[in-house]
Amino acid sequence: MNAKISSKALQPKVPSDLLNLLDSFPEPKILLDGQYRIIAANSAYRREFGAGQKIEGQFCYQLSHHYDKPCDQAGENCPLRASMESGETCRVLHVHHTSAGREHVEVEVVPVKNAAGTTTYYMETMHTLLHARRDNRNREMVGYSRPFNRMLELARRVAAHGSSVLLLGESGTGKELVAHAIHDMSTRASAPFVALECAGLTETLFESEMFGHEKGAFTGAVGSKVGLVEAVRGGTLFLDEVGDIPLSLQVKLLRLMEAGTYRRIGGVEPLSADFRLIAATHRDLAEMVRNGTFRQDLYFRINVFPIQLPPLRERIEDLPMLAERLLSRLEPGRKISLSAEALSMLTHHDFPGNVRELRNILERALIMLDGNTIQPQHLDLDTMKSGKKEVPGTSPIEEIAPLASLEKRYLAWAAEHFQGDRKALAERLGISERTLYRKLSNTDSGVP
């Protein structure tokens, strides 16, 4: 099939100038009717999503999601449905199947109207989020669960604006990674990203770090120093654990935010500040305001766009992928996997320390590991009790039994209780569908 759009292969009512316009864009674009059916696609869409197959006449949700029904009927927010109902442009972050695998894609749907002002088509544009792969794989954000995608969608939306952002969430949820992602997706991406840990800062240290100082400004100031506000010019300033800033220092940050100017310690000339503020905390700042331990005016100044980061226990379906990615970083070049029993133990743990705790657990397991497969005995969860009920046949204190026997019992239990199909069960277990077939052939239970 030609990469260029052929009007003979499409509905004849689509104007040729619209088809030419569609194919002139570098981003993947398609034309849709009101029944979710693709009636035209440009070359970029064919490369990213077509995979050599016929596109015209297909339903968008079939190609993008591999669903058998519209995504709004599968629990997703559908931009096409929203655009049809509102008559306006709508954007949503989805996970799509692309030529590179599953990707986070921002989907934008725009109604296309005729000369009479009647909507005749809907133009859908796909923007793949590449922020995690630009320069540092260690900053890559991993996850496809709905809580994670909702958080990422908010980050994507605010990135295009200069508003202050407040990242809220438990310790270990990856607030600095999200701050980096917002910076990387913003117009300030080419400028510096500077982070400051606010916990434990004294007044003198805070001012020196933030604003810098002139030579001789205080005892020990043998030379001048550029502060973070000056170093971050044009970029993003990330203040981690902003809730730990003492009241005496909060007024200095407020003055900086409101005036947009500052002075080095010992300096007299006012300097202009140019940065985007992203603050983060695990504390309840609203409660601190009520208790008088956090300034209300500063709270409203930094809380322009709050984003709540989901704890790992609320996105547990991301755990197999997270574990795989963390293992590849901890032991690059070595193919390490989790046994079904070990994965089950992890998925039934509460993770009060979130992703940071998961990383520590895996790092310890690698130290204890002699082979290439992490087993339950390599995992130490005793110091952080989850309180969750163990899966039958996997509790390390239930009995001492051969690992092969435990695996058979666990697979039988999983096959009986899992609500999805065989392919979904294999993905959840972190093994191939063929391996699942083979292992189940040795059990007494089939796959529902």
C-alpha positions, -999 to +999 in steps of 0.1 A: +000+000+000+012+035-008+024+056+021+006+086+005-031+088+009-051+077-021-085+093-025-096+062-045-092+041-013-113+065+008-148+077+009-152+100-022-170+127-001-137+136+016-123+167-001-090+161-018-076+193-003-084+180+032-066+148+024-036+167+012-036+189+043-038+158+065-007+142+048+013+174+051+016+172+089+046+155+104+026+143+134+004+111+131-031+123+122-063+105+111-098+116+101-127+099+119-164+098+115-189+099+143-189+061+146-151+058+156-142+047+121-110+058+104-117+073+070-082+087+063-047+085+077-015+104+070+019+088+064+031+095+099+002+076+114+008+046+091+044+044+103+036+047+140+003+028+143-005+011+110+022-017+110+016-025+073-021-032+078-052-016+062-062+014+081-092+029+064-124+014+077-109+002+109-121+015+143-097+038+161-100+019+193-090-014+176-057+000+163-048+022+192-059+001+222-066-033+207-101-030+223-133-045+209-153-015+219-148+023+222-124+033+249-151+053+268-170+020+272-138+003+285-133+028+314-111+053+295-117+090+288-125+091+250-115+124+234-136+117+203-167+111+224-160+143+244-155+163+212-187+150+197-206+160+228-191+194+233-183+203+197-149+216+208-113+204+208-105+178+235-072+163+247-066+131+267-035+111+276-038+075+265-016+044+263-014+033+226+001+004+208+027+018+185+055+005+163+078+008+193+054-010+217+031+006+242+036+044+245+021+073+264+003+093+237-015+126+240-045+124+218-061+156+205-094+156+186-106+186+166-140+189+149-137+196+112-166+217+099-179+224+064-187+258+049-221+256+065-206+252+100-217+216+104-192+191+118-184+165+091-153+148+104-130+147+134-092+151+131-072+132+157-036+140+163-012+118+183+017+133+203+040+106+218+056+117+250+094+113+246+105+131+278+117+100+295+140+088+267+159+120+257+191+119+276+189+099+308+173+065+312+176+067+349+149+094+349+125+073+329+090+071+344+075+037+341+038+028+343+006+023+323-020+021+351-048+046+351-037+064+383-002+068+368-016+079+334-039+105+351-009+119+370+012+120+338-017+137+319-017+165+345+020+169+342+018+171+304-009+198+306+009+220+331+042+216+313+031+239+285+024+267+310+046+287+334+024+281+365+039+269+397+033+233+405+029+215+438+037+178+438+020+159+466+025+123+476+041+099+500+078+095+503+093+074+475+066+080+449+091+098+425+083+135+429+117+146+415+112+123+385+078+140+378+094+175+383+121+165+357+094+153+334+075+186+336+107+205+329+116+182+300+082+187+284+082+225+289+095+253+268+123+257+295+137+222+287+169+236+272+176+256+304+189+242+337+169+221+361+181+228+396+169+209+428+172+220+464+164+197+494+147+221+519+147+198+549+172+209+576+182+242+560+192+270+584+184+306+576+219+315+566+224+283+545+190+288+528+198+324+517+233+315+506+221+285+486+191+303+470+205+338+465+243+335+466+266+359+484+293+385+478+329+382+489+332+392+525+295+391+532+300+370+563+328+352+580+342+325+557+329+341+525+363+342+509+348+346+474+315+354+458+290+326+451+262+323+425+230+312+441+205+287+427+181+314+416+208+329+394+221+295+382+186+283+371+179+314+350+154+305+324+149+270+338+131+251+365+137+254+403+126+223+422+122+227+459+119+192+475+101+189+509+090+225+508+069+218+539+100+215+560+110+252+554+108+270+587+084+299+591+113+324+593+125+313+558+091+310+542+087+348+540+119+350+520+106+325+494+073+343+493+091+376+486+111+361+458+080+346+442+059+378+444+086+404+436+106+384+411+138+400+423+164+392+449+198+403+462+229+383+470+239+383+506+260+414+510+249+428+477+230+460+470+219+456+434+186+438+429+187+410+404+158+397+383+147+361+388+135+340+358+125+304+367+095+281+370+089+268+405+080+232+412+076+224+449+071+190+465+061+176+499+048+146+516+032+168+543-004+181+544+003+217+538-034+227+542-033+212+577-001+230+584-017+263+574-045+257+598-020+249+625+000+280+618+032+262+608+030+271+571+022+306+557-012+308+540+000+333+515+030+311+505+007+281+503-016+298+478+014+311+458+029+276+453-003+256+451-014+269+417-015+235+401-014+206+426-006+171+413-012+141+436+013+112+429-003+078+434+014+054+459+026+021+445-002+002+462-027+021+441-009+012+408+002-023+417-004-034+381+027-014+372+048-034+396+060-061+371+072-035+347+088-014+374+106-044+388+119-054+354+132-018+348+148-015+382+165-048+378+180-038+345+194-007+361+207-024+391+223-052+371+229-039+336+238-066+311+224-094+333+190-109+326+173-112+360+137-123+364+112-128+392+096-161+398+058-162+399+060-168+437+083-138+442+061-116+421+031-127+440+048-118+473+056-083+460+021-077+446+006-085+480+029-061+498+017-026+508+049-008+500+048+020+526+081+032+510+067+030+475+091+027+445+121+035+466+113+006+489+108-017+459+142-007+446+158-015+480+141-049+482+153-058+447+188-046+454+190-068+485+176-097+466+204-094+440+230-095+467+214-128+480+209-142+445+233-167+430+214-175+398+192-154+375+158-159+390+147-141+422+127-165+445+107-158+476+136-166+499+156-138+483+130-112+493+130-096+527+096-080+535+097-088+573+107-053+583+078-037+565+047-058+572+020-053+546-009-068+567-024-082+535-036-118+532-011-141+516-020-159+484-027-196+492+004-217+488+029-187+488+033-177+524+069-183+535+057-194+570+029-217+558+052-247+553+085-257+538+079-273+504+097-278+471+096-247+449+082-267+420+053-277+442+046-241+453+047-229+417+021-255+407-002-246+436+001-209+429-006-213+392-037-234+399-049-207+423-041-179+398-059-197+370-090-202+392-092-167+405-080-145+376-108-128+358-090-121+324-080-143+296-049-165+292-028-138+276-036-112+303-028-138+330+006-144+314+013-107+313+003-103+349+027-132+359+055-117+339+060-147+317+052-155+280+019-171+270+038-202+258+055-206+292+022-203+309+008-231+287+037-253+295+035-247+332-003-252+334+000-285+316+016-298+348-013-286+370-048-299+375-064-266+366-069-249+333-071-212+324-106-197+324 
